[in-house]
Each structure stands twice: as C-alpha cells, then as structure tokens.
Amino acid sequence: MTESRHSFQGRLIGFGRSQGATDVGVVVVTYHSASTIERCLKELLGAKSITRIVVVDNASGDDTCERVRVLASRDSRLQLVRNSENSGYAAACNQGASALDTPWVAFVNPDCYVEANTLSRLVSMGIQRAGAGMLGVELVDVNGVSDPSARRRDPSLREWLARLGKRDDLYLGRDPRLDLQPVEALSGALMLMPLGLFLRLEGFDETYRLHVEDIDLCRRVREHGYEVLVANDIRVVHVRGVSSRTRPVWVEWQKHRSLWRYFQKFEAAQTDDWLKPLLWLGLWSHCLWAAARVTLTPRISGSG
C-alpha cells in the first residue's frame, strides 16, 4: 500500500465508531506553523460535521505543538501526532488519514481559515454529484485576491521548460456559469474526497517530499474515472507559504525534485531518450536560478 512505516500501519482504518454519511475527518500537517495554526484549528473545530481532526507535526522547531496541545485539551475531536523527524508532506498526510474512519477526508493546510459550513457544503455537493472524486474551493489571500493554483491543468516538464519556466497557461480561470467546475488539478491547500477512494488509490505518493503530490493525486483520481471539481462559490482564505519561509532554497530544491519525479512517472515513457538529459539539465538549471532569486530577493527589498 505505501512504503512509509508511519502510514496506515498495516491495519484497518479508524476506531470502530459508527459514522454518519456526511461526517468529515480532517488532516492538518504542520511544520513551523505557530503563526496560523490556532486560528486554523479553531475555525475547523467550529464545524459540527467535522468529527475528528488529526494534526501531524513534522518536527517543528517552534511552539506549534504546544499551541495544538492546548486546543486538544479542550476538544476531544483534536489529536496531535508529533514526528521526531520531517517525513515529508505526503507521508504525513497518509499517516494522519490512518487515524480516520469517516466517510470523507479533508486535507487542510495550517495556513487556511475554513468557515464552519465550508466542508459540509462541499460534502453535500459531492454527494449530489455522481462521480465526484476530489473537491476543492476558491482560494483567496488575506486581501481577497484569488489564487490561480486553485484551478490547474496537468503540468508538462517539456512544455514548462519550453516556456522557460513560465506557468501562466497552467492556470484555468473561474467559469462563472458553473457551481462545480471540472479541472485537471486543484490546490492541495484544501482537498476533500471520500476516504474509501483515497485508500483505494493508496493515498499520496510518498516519493514526493514536498510539492506536486497534490497534482499527482488529482491525476490518479481522474485516471480512475472520477472528477476533480472546484466549488466556485465557496471561498477559503489561504495565507500561503508560512512553513516554506523558513527554508526557501530547500523548498525550491524539493519542488524541482518533485517535478522530475512527476515527469518520470507520467511523461518519460512518451519522451525520446535523447531529450531526457536535456530536460534534466534544464530543470536543474532553472532550480539554481530560482534558488538564487529567493536568496537575493529579501536583501534587495530590505535595502530599498
């Protein structure tokens, strides 16, 4: 099922409690998330449809876990799992899902603020839409600006490098005619799906340590005959990048590593052998440029 010794643990999911058809279990993976985790969890705990929240902490060095423990002492629905090392986002999501027995599972970033009725509305849409395999929402930042990554096409390494790393045409606009808009991929900041389907797909691919694991899962949902959908009229505030700010160069390295993994998994078989080393060189050249950019940008803005 999965290579992680933490994930699923080789046994049946959940605790045996009878669940309602609309109950949701939530997995929140944290890493240096102290600045947003309290508000994130308080808003999630305000929803009656959420029967369990599992926070999996990937060895945070701040007081993220202390803040979660305080909230967990007040609400039995909240559980903290603290890893001694950073096992990666995908593995931590799988680990958290192993504690659930709800019909629905939601993966929510610790810098998302989800209103009390958001997930129940999504579940209702999913139940009414035959073939709904994954549901997301309209994501906006604190200023109300929409995040284009909420609606995406599948990425192609060949096309991406041909455009010199530009990603604008990956993003799909909001279709105002549709309450539920089919897309190829949505943002992993908030993903809702039937737990049974998640387990059937064997969860997130843990060979992705950070980034692209959400796109990979969306693609596998579609390959199994289900739809990936965005609820256009449901908005969630996503602060973005709180955990990534502590190690921006490492994040860029992981992002490019994941892009190569995705290429190997979905594109390599249709790519000429002579082109593969050129794509590899192009990808890591872009990584060096991106790492230099994130390293120098704070200095430039600070000197102005």
C-alpha positions in Angstrom: 0.0 0.0 0.0 2.6 2.5 1.0 6.3 2.5 1.8 6.1 4.7 4.9 6.3 2.8 8.2 4.1 5.5 9.7 1.3 5.3 7.2 -1.8 3.2 7.5 0.2 0.9 9.8 -0.9 -2.3 8.1 -4.3 -2.5 9.8 -7.9 -1.3 9.3 -8.6 2.4 9.5 -10.3 4.1 12.4 -11.6 3.4 15.8 -14.8 1.5 15.1 -17.2 4.3 15.9 -20.3 4.4 13.7 -20.2 7.4 11.4 -22.8 9.5 9.6 -22.7 9.7 5.8 -21.7 13.4 5.9 -19.0 13.2 8.7 -15.6 14.6 7.8 -12.2 13.8 9.2 -9.5 16.4 8.7 -5.8 16.0 8.4 -3.6 19.0 9.0 0.2 18.7 8.5 2.3 21.3 10.4 5.8 22.5 10.2 6.8 25.8 11.9 3.1 26.8 11.7 2.7 28.6 15.1 1.6 31.9 13.5 -1.5 30.4 11.9 -2.3 27.0 13.5 -4.6 28.3 16.3 -6.9 30.2 14.1 -6.9 27.4 11.6 -7.9 24.8 14.2 -10.4 27.0 16.0 -12.3 27.6 12.8 -12.3 23.9 11.9 -13.5 22.9 15.4 -16.4 25.3 14.9 -17.9 22.9 12.3 -20.2 20.1 13.7 -19.7 18.0 10.6 -16.0 17.6 11.5 -15.8 14.6 13.9 -12.1 14.3 14.1 -9.0 16.4 13.3 -5.6 14.9 13.3 -2.6 17.2 13.3 0.6 15.6 12.2 3.6 17.7 13.1 6.8 17.2 11.1 9.3 18.0 13.8 8.6 21.8 14.1 11.2 23.8 16.0 8.7 26.5 17.2 5.8 26.2 19.6 3.3 24.8 17.0 2.8 21.6 19.0 2.3 23.5 22.3 -0.5 25.5 20.7 -2.2 22.4 19.3 -2.0 20.7 22.7 -3.8 23.5 24.4 -6.7 23.2 21.9 -6.7 19.4 22.1 -7.1 19.6 25.9 -10.4 21.4 25.3 -11.9 19.3 22.5 -11.6 15.5 22.2 -12.0 15.7 18.4 -8.5 17.0 18.1 -5.4 14.7 18.2 -1.8 15.6 17.8 0.8 13.3 16.4 4.4 14.6 16.7 7.0 13.1 14.4 10.6 13.1 15.6 11.7 13.9 12.0 10.3 15.5 8.9 8.9 12.6 7.0 7.6 14.8 4.1 4.1 16.2 3.5 2.7 13.2 1.6 3.8 10.7 4.2 2.4 12.8 7.0 -1.0 13.1 5.2 -1.1 9.3 4.8 -0.2 9.0 8.5 -3.0 11.3 9.6 -5.5 9.5 7.3 -4.7 6.2 9.0 -6.4 7.5 12.2 -9.7 8.2 10.4 -12.9 6.2 9.9 -15.1 8.9 8.5 -16.7 8.7 5.0 -14.9 11.9 4.0 -11.4 13.1 4.5 -10.2 16.6 4.1 -6.6 17.7 3.9 -6.2 21.3 5.1 -3.1 23.4 5.2 -2.4 25.0 8.6 -2.5 28.5 7.0 -6.1 28.0 5.7 -9.0 29.6 7.5 -12.1 27.4 6.8 -15.5 28.7 7.8 -17.8 26.4 9.8 -20.1 25.4 6.9 -17.4 25.1 4.2 -16.7 21.4 4.4 -20.4 20.4 5.0 -21.3 22.3 1.8 -18.6 20.6 -0.1 -19.7 17.2 1.1 -23.3 18.0 0.1 -22.1 18.9 -3.4 -20.0 15.7 -3.6 -22.9 13.5 -2.6 -25.2 15.2 -5.2 -22.6 14.9 -8.0 -22.2 11.3 -9.2 -18.5 10.6 -9.8 -17.1 13.4 -7.7 -13.7 12.1 -6.6 -12.0 15.3 -5.4 -13.4 18.7 -4.4 -11.7 22.0 -3.8 -12.7 25.6 -3.3 -11.9 29.2 -4.5 -8.8 30.2 -2.6 -8.0 33.8 -1.8 -5.3 35.6 0.1 -5.8 37.9 3.1 -6.6 40.7 0.6 -9.2 38.7 -1.2 -7.0 38.1 -4.3 -7.8 34.7 -6.0 -5.1 32.1 -6.1 -4.8 30.8 -9.7 -3.4 27.4 -8.5 -6.9 26.5 -7.3 -7.7 25.5 -10.9 -4.9 24.0 -13.0 -4.0 21.8 -15.9 -1.7 18.9 -15.6 1.9 20.1 -15.8 4.3 19.0 -18.5 8.0 19.3 -17.9 8.6 19.5 -21.7 6.2 22.4 -22.1 7.3 24.1 -18.9 10.9 24.3 -19.9 10.0 25.3 -23.5 8.3 28.3 -21.8 11.4 29.0 -19.7 9.6 28.1 -16.5 6.6 30.3 -17.0 3.4 28.7 -15.7 0.7 31.1 -16.6 -1.1 28.9 -19.1 -1.3 26.1 -16.4 -4.0 28.1 -14.6 -7.6 27.9 -15.6 -9.9 30.8 -15.0 -13.1 30.6 -12.9 -16.1 29.6 -15.0 -19.0 31.8 -13.6 -21.6 29.6 -15.2 -20.7 26.6 -13.1 -21.2 25.9 -9.4 -18.8 22.9 -9.7 -16.1 23.4 -12.3 -14.2 20.3 -13.6 -10.5 20.8 -13.6 -7.4 18.6 -14.1 -5.9 19.6 -10.8 -6.6 21.7 -7.8 -4.5 23.1 -4.9 -3.5 20.9 -2.1 -4.2 23.7 0.4 -7.7 22.2 0.8 -8.7 18.9 -0.7 -11.9 16.9 0.2 -12.5 13.3 -1.1 -14.2 10.1 0.0 -11.9 8.2 2.4 -12.6 5.0 0.6 -11.3 6.4 -2.7 -8.2 7.8 -1.0 -7.4 4.3 0.4 -8.2 2.7 -3.0 -5.6 5.0 -4.6 -3.1 4.1 -1.8 -3.0 7.7 -0.6 -0.5 10.3 -1.6 2.7 9.1 -3.3 5.3 9.4 -0.6 8.2 9.6 -3.1 7.2 13.3 -3.3 8.6 15.0 -0.2 7.1 18.5 -0.9 5.1 19.9 -3.8 3.4 18.1 -6.7 1.9 15.3 -4.6 -1.5 17.1 -4.8 -1.3 17.2 -8.6 -0.3 13.6 -8.7 -3.2 12.5 -6.6 -5.7 14.6 -8.7 -4.3 12.9 -11.8 -4.8 9.4 -10.3 -8.4 10.3 -9.2 -9.2 11.2 -12.8 -7.4 8.1 -14.2 -9.8 6.0 -12.1 -12.8 7.6 -13.7 -13.7 10.3 -11.1 -14.0 14.0 -11.5 -11.8 16.7 -9.9 -14.0 19.7 -9.1 -13.8 23.2 -7.7 -16.7 24.8 -5.9 -16.6 28.2 -7.4 -18.9 29.9 -4.8 -17.1 28.6 -1.7 -14.1 30.7 -0.6 -11.3 29.9 1.8 -8.6 32.3 2.9 -5.1 30.8 2.4 -2.3 32.8 3.9 0.3 30.8 1.8 3.9 29.9 2.3 4.0 30.1 6.1 6.0 26.9 6.5 8.1 27.5 3.4 9.5 30.8 4.6 12.0 29.2 7.0 13.9 27.3 4.2 13.1 28.8 0.8 16.2 27.3 -1.0 15.4 23.8 0.3 11.8 24.3 -0.8 12.9 25.2 -4.3 15.1 22.1 -4.4 12.2 19.9 -3.3 9.9 21.5 -5.8 12.2 20.7 -8.7 12.9 17.2 -7.4 9.2 16.6 -7.4 8.7 17.9 -10.9 11.3 15.4 -12.1 9.6 12.6 -10.2 6.3 13.6 -11.9 8.0 13.6 -15.3 9.4 10.1 -14.7 6.0 8.8 -13.6 3.8 10.3 -16.3 5.8 11.7 -19.2 9.1 9.8 -19.6 7.6 6.8 -21.4 6.4 9.2 -24.2 9.6 11.2 -24.4 12.5 10.4 -26.7 15.6 9.2 -24.9 17.9 11.9 -26.4 15.6 14.6 -24.9 15.6 13.3 -21.3 19.1 14.5 -20.3 18.4 17.9 -21.9 15.2 18.2 -19.8 17.1 17.1 -16.7 19.7 19.8 -17.3 17.1 22.4 -18.0 15.2 21.6 -14.8 18.2 21.8 -12.5 19.5 25.0 -14.2 16.1 26.5 -13.5 16.4 25.3 -9.9 19.7 27.1 -9.5 18.2 30.3 -10.9 15.1 30.0 -8.6 17.3 29.4 -5.6 19.4 32.5 -6.3 16.2 34.5 -6.8 14.7 33.6 -3.4 18.0 34.1 -1.7 18.6 37.6 -3.1 15.0 38.9 -3.1 14.9 39.7 0.7 18.2 41.5 0.5 17.0 43.6 -2.4 13.7 44.5 -0.8 15.4 45.2 2.5 18.0 47.6 1.0 15.4 49.8 -0.7 
